[in-house]
Amino acid sequence: MVVPAGDPYLREVKPEATGFDRVEMCTLALDDLPDALQEKVVLTDLEVRRQGPTYTIDTISQLKPFFPKDSFTLILGSDAAAGFKNWHRADSLRKEVEILVVRRPGEDKSEFPEVEIDALDISATKIREVIESGGDVSQLVSDSVLTYIKERGLYGSK
């Protein structure tokens, strides 16, 4: 399940892309995946529709009644895992979900179980920085996501 952030309260600067922009970019990115993989992924705009700061613990609380027999694993990147102690009700969240970290190349080991995958060393922050500096992100995002970014002038794109 992919859950784009609504109002990420830990960000010092409000995101330029709206929550609905993030949902649309995720939709486009998922549409670009092979069919066999698309069938295994669900996208929800649950956090984007919620008013005010969005907390993962609240999202889990909303989802659990719909999946009463399932356990939840929260998959984080290294950057998110590094700041996990600052998350709203982090201790409660740890009791509700398993946490698995996808470690980016060159990142320090986290306190959580980790998996290393053969993936590009990219982050949303890096993508925004490259776009803002006028660089080429065509190898970092799918064509449809890049078109969306450019059409809406996100992150200083043209």
C-alpha positions as CSV (number, residue, x, y, z in Angstrom):
1,M,0.0,0.0,0.0
2,V,1.4,3.4,-1.0
3,V,0.3,6.3,1.2
4,P,1.4,9.7,0.0
5,A,1.8,12.1,2.8
6,G,-0.9,14.7,3.4
7,D,0.5,17.5,5.6
8,P,4.0,16.2,6.6
9,Y,4.4,18.0,9.9
10,L,8.1,17.4,10.3
11,R,9.0,19.2,7.1
12,E,10.4,22.7,7.9
13,V,9.2,24.1,4.6
14,K,5.7,23.2,3.4
15,P,5.9,21.0,0.3
16,E,5.5,22.8,-3.1
17,A,3.5,19.9,-4.5
18,T,0.1,19.5,-2.9
19,G,-1.0,16.2,-1.4
20,F,-3.2,15.7,-4.4
21,D,-0.2,16.3,-6.7
22,R,1.7,13.6,-4.7
23,V,-1.2,11.2,-5.2
24,E,-1.3,11.9,-8.9
25,M,2.4,11.4,-9.3
26,C,2.2,8.1,-7.4
27,T,-0.7,7.1,-9.6
28,L,1.3,7.8,-12.7
29,A,4.4,6.1,-11.4
30,L,2.4,3.0,-10.5
31,D,0.7,3.0,-13.9
32,D,4.2,2.8,-15.4
33,L,5.0,-0.5,-13.6
34,P,4.6,-3.9,-15.2
35,D,1.0,-5.3,-14.8
36,A,2.2,-8.1,-12.6
37,L,3.6,-5.6,-10.1
38,Q,0.7,-3.2,-10.4
39,E,-1.6,-6.0,-9.2
40,K,0.3,-6.1,-5.9
41,V,0.2,-2.4,-5.1
42,V,-2.7,-0.3,-3.7
43,L,-2.6,3.5,-3.5
44,T,-4.7,5.3,-1.0
45,D,-5.2,9.0,-0.5
46,L,-6.2,8.5,3.1
47,E,-3.7,11.0,4.5
48,V,-4.2,13.6,1.8
49,R,-7.9,13.7,2.6
50,R,-7.3,14.2,6.3
51,Q,-7.2,17.8,7.6
52,G,-4.2,19.1,9.5
53,P,-0.9,17.4,10.2
54,T,-0.9,13.7,9.1
55,Y,0.5,11.2,11.5
56,T,1.3,7.6,10.6
57,I,-0.1,6.3,13.8
58,D,-3.5,7.8,12.8
59,T,-3.3,6.3,9.4
60,I,-2.6,2.8,10.8
61,S,-5.5,3.2,13.2
62,Q,-7.8,4.1,10.3
63,L,-6.6,1.1,8.2
64,K,-6.6,-1.7,10.8
65,P,-10.4,-2.1,11.0
66,F,-10.5,-2.7,7.3
67,F,-7.8,-5.4,7.6
68,P,-8.4,-7.0,11.0
69,K,-6.6,-10.2,10.3
70,D,-3.5,-8.6,8.7
71,S,-0.3,-7.4,10.3
72,F,1.3,-4.2,9.0
73,T,4.8,-3.5,8.0
74,L,5.9,0.1,7.6
75,I,8.6,0.4,5.0
76,L,10.8,3.4,5.3
77,G,13.8,4.8,3.5
78,S,17.0,5.4,5.4
79,D,16.3,9.1,5.7
80,A,12.8,8.6,7.3
81,A,14.2,5.9,9.6
82,A,16.9,8.3,10.8
83,G,14.3,10.7,12.1
84,F,11.8,8.2,13.4
85,K,12.3,9.1,17.0
86,N,10.8,12.5,16.2
87,W,7.6,11.0,14.7
88,H,4.3,11.6,16.5
89,R,3.7,8.8,19.1
90,A,6.7,6.9,17.7
91,D,6.7,4.4,20.6
92,S,3.0,3.6,20.0
93,L,3.6,3.2,16.3
94,R,6.4,0.7,17.0
95,K,3.9,-1.4,18.9
96,E,1.4,-1.4,16.1
97,V,3.6,-2.2,13.1
98,E,6.8,-3.9,12.1
99,I,9.3,-1.5,10.7
100,L,11.5,-2.4,7.7
101,V,14.1,0.0,6.3
102,V,15.2,0.1,2.7
103,R,18.8,1.3,3.1
104,R,20.2,3.5,0.4
105,P,23.8,2.9,-0.7
106,G,26.2,4.7,1.6
107,E,23.7,5.4,4.4
108,D,24.3,4.4,8.0
109,K,22.7,1.3,9.4
110,S,19.4,2.1,11.2
111,E,18.0,0.7,14.5
112,F,15.4,-1.4,12.5
113,P,15.6,-4.5,10.4
114,E,16.9,-3.6,7.0
115,V,16.8,-4.8,3.4
116,E,19.2,-3.6,0.7
117,I,17.7,-3.7,-2.8
118,D,19.3,-3.1,-6.1
119,A,17.7,0.3,-6.6
120,L,18.7,3.8,-7.7
121,D,20.2,6.0,-4.9
122,I,17.5,8.6,-5.2
123,S,15.1,10.4,-2.9
124,A,12.3,12.9,-3.4
125,T,14.6,15.6,-2.0
126,K,17.3,14.7,-4.5
127,I,14.8,14.8,-7.4
128,R,13.5,18.2,-6.3
129,E,17.1,19.6,-6.0
130,V,18.0,18.4,-9.4
131,I,14.9,19.9,-11.0
132,E,15.4,23.2,-9.1
133,S,18.9,23.5,-10.4
134,G,17.8,22.8,-14.0
135,G,19.3,19.3,-14.1
136,D,18.0,16.3,-15.9
137,V,15.8,13.9,-13.9
138,S,14.7,11.7,-16.8
139,Q,16.6,8.8,-15.4
140,L,15.1,9.3,-11.9
141,V,11.4,9.5,-12.6
142,S,9.1,8.0,-15.2
143,D,8.2,10.0,-18.3
144,S,4.6,10.5,-17.2
145,V,5.7,11.8,-13.8
146,L,8.2,14.2,-15.3
147,T,5.5,15.4,-17.7
148,Y,3.2,16.0,-14.8
149,I,5.9,18.0,-12.9
150,K,6.6,20.1,-15.9
151,E,3.0,20.8,-16.8
152,R,2.4,22.1,-13.3
153,G,5.7,23.9,-13.0
154,L,6.5,22.0,-9.8
155,Y,9.9,22.4,-8.2
156,G,11.0,25.2,-10.5
157,S,10.5,23.0,-13.6
158,K,9.8,24.5,-17.0
